[in-house]
Amino acid sequence: MLALRKRIRGSQSLKIDIQVDFDAFWLSLQADISSSRDYVFIQTFSFEGDSVGKKLSNLLMSAAAADKRILADSFTKFVLSDKFLYSPINLFNSKLRQEWRETIRMIRSIEEAGIRVNFTNSIGLSLVKCLGRNHKKLVVIDDRVAYIGGINFSEHNSQWHDMMIRIEDAGAAQFLRDDFLASWNGQNQLDAKSFDKVAIYLLDGRSNSDVFNALLGLIDAAQESIFIESPYMTLPFYDRLRDARRRGVSVRIITPEINNWSYFPQYAQYESASSGIELRLYKNRMSHLKAMLIDDQYLIVGSSNFDYLSYTVYQEIIAVITDPDLIASFREEVICEDMKNSSSFEGKAINIRGRWLKFKLGLLAKLLEFFS
């Protein structure tokens, strides 16, 4: 595994808590940005000119911080509200075109107000340049507080079930600030630091397997239980979970029944049914939350979906948390609540469709390996 830097002095005062869903995250973020003085750095996968994007823009324009920046992946130039702007059917979608124009106007207005906006990972013609995205979600404020997790700044994302982790610690904030600035300058870092009961890993989209193979090692070493919530989990994670189940480890997965990528529930049903893994389907809305809890000792959170793109070509932020109080909060606020809001999949998986989806994912993995 990527060697951890020496534990940072002063991190014994680190405070960490969970923000479940957008409303809780927004209330906390609003207070932190409103009290900022030096800088507010925001990194997001998508940034759209809808009510949420404009709410964030207005908050930033009213903040006293001297240096305010938004960094978004170039994905958001091509996809709005989960729709590809340049597909034939969307070229004449008046509502989508209006949102695109509103996004351009919003960005122009905040730039005129002194807020800097930049985009990472321009999209190219090669498979790696097309799929290799900066998938990080990060907010850093005044070398004081940072947020990591899965929430983006768009209206439809704000309605999804999701989570952010708030970390209040100077050392952690400085470490993530430096990564933001590196990404701003087009430099993707592979790095890690250990703080008080939390280790933070920065994945560069080239050597991700160095980190993930060690996290997979935690799965291999599990003795009692593994809980995972993810909307898009794929290989190689299912392979290791299958092995854990064969060793007698209890493995439970929650994935959304309503998924913005419609084939993933069917793939999860096939993989789980063929592996003896307990699968539960989250009801009524999309869940974008991603987390893994191993033996009630290691909580793995961040921007990664535990899928092959995260394993290989995405830039990501991952945290491994061992704080018992935070893990207890996660069990209460996420696992217990999401068990209530999900139901066990008892149906029959469609083997032909599941195998076909698994074949396509395997083919994509081979192509990415070849072109990388």
C-alpha positions, 0 to 999 in steps of 0.5 A, spaced: 500 500 500 502 507 498 506 508 504 503 513 509 506 519 511 508 520 518 502 522 523 501 529 523 502 533 529 496 536 533 491 531 529 489 529 536 484 535 536 481 532 530 473 532 529 469 528 524 462 527 523 457 525 518 453 529 514 447 525 511 443 527 505 444 534 502 440 538 506 444 537 512 450 538 508 448 544 506 446 547 513 453 545 515 457 548 509 453 554 509 455 556 516 463 554 514 463 558 508 459 564 511 465 564 517 470 564 512 476 569 512 482 567 507 479 562 502 474 557 500 476 551 495 470 547 492 471 541 487 466 537 484 464 533 479 458 537 476 456 544 477 450 546 474 446 552 473 440 550 477 437 552 483 443 548 487 448 551 483 445 558 484 445 557 491 452 555 492 454 561 487 450 566 491 453 564 498 460 564 495 459 571 492 457 573 499 462 570 503 468 574 506 474 570 504 479 573 499 480 567 495 474 563 492 475 558 487 470 552 484 474 546 480 469 542 476 471 536 472 470 537 464 464 532 464 459 537 467 461 541 460 457 535 456 452 532 461 447 536 465 441 533 469 444 526 467 443 527 460 448 528 454 448 535 451 450 533 444 446 526 443 441 527 437 435 527 442 437 532 447 439 537 441 432 539 441 431 539 448 429 546 450 429 545 457 436 542 457 438 547 452 436 553 457 439 549 463 446 549 459 445 557 458 443 558 465 450 554 467 454 559 462 451 565 465 452 563 472 459 561 471 460 568 468 457 572 473 461 569 479 467 570 475 465 577 474 464 577 482 472 575 483 470 567 484 475 563 480 472 557 476 477 552 472 475 545 469 480 538 470 481 533 465 479 535 458 475 530 454 479 527 448 478 521 443 482 516 446 478 511 451 482 513 457 482 521 455 474 520 455 473 515 461 479 518 466 475 523 470 477 527 476 471 524 481 473 528 487 468 532 491 472 536 496 471 543 500 476 546 504 476 552 508 481 556 511 486 551 513 480 549 518 475 544 515 474 540 510 469 536 507 469 529 502 464 524 500 459 524 494 455 530 494 455 534 487 452 541 486 446 540 482 439 540 483 438 532 481 444 530 485 441 534 491 435 530 491 439 523 492 441 519 498 448 521 499 453 523 505 459 527 506 464 527 511 466 533 515 473 534 518 475 539 522 483 539 523 488 544 521 493 538 518 488 535 514 485 541 511 492 543 509 493 536 506 487 537 502 488 544 500 495 542 497 491 537 493 486 542 491 491 546 488 495 541 485 489 539 481 487 546 479 494 546 476 493 540 472 497 535 477 494 529 479 497 526 486 498 519 489 499 521 496 497 519 503 497 522 510 495 519 517 491 523 522 488 521 528 484 515 527 483 517 519 488 516 514 486 520 507 488 517 500 489 521 494 488 517 488 492 520 481 488 515 476 494 512 474 496 508 480 490 507 484 491 499 484 496 501 489 491 503 494 485 499 492 489 492 493 491 494 500 483 496 501 482 489 498 486 486 503 482 489 509 476 485 505 481 479 505 482 479 512 475 480 514 473 475 520 465 477 521 462 482 517 462 487 511 457 492 509 457 496 503 453 501 500 454 503 493 450 505 486 455 502 481 460 497 485 463 492 480 469 488 479 474 487 482 470 488 489 465 483 487 470 478 486 473 479 493 467 479 497 465 472 494 471 470 497 469 473 503 462 470 503 465 463 502 470 464 508 463 465 512 464 472 513 457 476 513 456 480 507 451 485 506 450 490 500 445 496 499 444 499 492 439 503 489 433 500 486 432 506 482 439 507 479 440 513 474 444 507 470 439 502 469 443 496 468 446 496 475 441 493 479 440 487 475 448 486 475 448 487 482 442 482 483 446 477 478 453 478 482 449 477 489 445 471 487 451 467 484 455 469 490 451 468 496 451 475 498 445 479 501 443 484 497 438 489 499 435 494 494 434 502 497 427 504 495 423 510 492 429 514 490 436 514 488 442 512 493 449 515 491 452 514 498 458 510 498 461 507 504 464 500 506 464 498 513 469 492 515 468 488 522 466 494 525 473 497 525 474 500 518 470 505 515 472 506 508 468 513 505 470 518 500 468 519 492 470 512 490 464 508 488 468 501 489 468 500 481 473 499 476 473 506 473 475 508 480 480 502 481 484 504 475 482 511 471 479 516 476 482 521 481 479 520 487 479 521 495 478 516 500 479 516 507 479 510 512 476 511 519 477 507 525 474 512 530 469 508 534 464 514 535 464 516 528 463 508 526 457 508 531 454 514 528 455 511 521 451 505 524 446 509 527 445 514 521 446 510 515 446 503 516 440 502 521 436 508 517 438 505 510 436 498 512 429 500 514 428 504 507 431 498 503 428 491 502 431 484 501 432 482 494 428 475 494 427 475 486 430 471 481 436 474 478 436 474 470 442 470 469 443 471 461 442 479 462 447 479 468 452 475 465 452 479 459 453 485 463 459 482 467 462 480 460 461 488 458 464 490 464 470 485 463 471 487 456 471 494 458 477 492 463 481 489 458 480 495 453 482 500 459 488 495 461 490 495 454 490 502 452 493 505 459 
